[in-house]
């Protein structure tokens, strides 16, 4: 039940105590400065070569009308206008980007409003921010001509600040820059990304191939998800490899399975308690299961090897167990106690993952030695993998 509750979702701010500058700084970024971790949503225009609604071309007369304002157009307007990259004649027509049309503006406004309304998001910037500035200057009834002129005639310094971060001339893609509140207790990165994509596709009608997520939030979420999947696959592969090793070492399938049982139980105890306690798997805690297996295998091999050496003396399972506990069992106990004391010092750290790592490693070592000294001998006595007692 505890293992089924394991998750990889965590808050980076929880790695530090509230008195640290890192915690206070991240909290300030989320509450006052618009969010901590960046997410970029890249939107591709629809695959449609038809003329943009409301603007089949930008007439030369409209372009020249705006060009009359030197402060807006700049001194090099005439050169730009006459060049191949400038506005074309009315016959050829300059065809602006989809995003600088009425349809594109309305679509990017809808996407911007939806993303901005989410409780997990802070500051959201996009072409919609630029359009809102244009609306404030020119009024709400701007049309396709005005939007196309904005795309073409913006001064370069203003374009680099207001347009280029949110629109690519080469790919014709629009970008929404979102700041996600890392300190939000409701934030579930994988669920959040899935939900946003689902809403963009179903509620706002965007085709799946038009939407792409990128940024640090996506990268961090992918790292955590791949860690979780790889951990599960790795544990299964490790136990299979250990079983083969035990078969080669002890030349007995029953003894190999008996020796493997305490390791499986120890790993299950540690991972189960993590799930019940709500401790998420991350880059630090994900290694605990591997530590459990390593320590448990070491103890079990020592004990079974000694048991096999002692058993032929009287072929009595219980008497052999007592002898093993007084010899190799005593060494396993004191070795584990020493290592436990060493790892317990990590609990004095201010870095929360170090505390978890220390506590869980201590728990892993205790579970491993208890499995080797309690469960393992009991299974040997009950199942008698070395043959019947008293027989030569």
Secondary structure by P-SEA (a helix, b strand, c coil): ccccccccccccccccccccaaaaaaaaaaccccccbbbbbbbbcccccccccccccccaaaaaaaaccccccccaaaaaaacccccccccccccccccccaaaaaaaaaaaaaaaacccccccccaaaaaaaaaaaccccccaaaaaaaaccccaaaaaccccccccccccbbbbbbbcccccccccaaaaaaaaaaaacccccccccccccccaaaaaaaaaaaaaaaaaaaaaaaaaaaaaaaaaacccaaaaaaaaaaaaaaaaaaaaaaaaacccccccccaaaaaaaaaaaaaaaaaaaaaaaaccccccaaaaaaaaaacaaaaaaaaaaaaaaaaccccccccaaaaaaaaaaaaaaaaaaaaaacaaaaaaaaaccccccccc
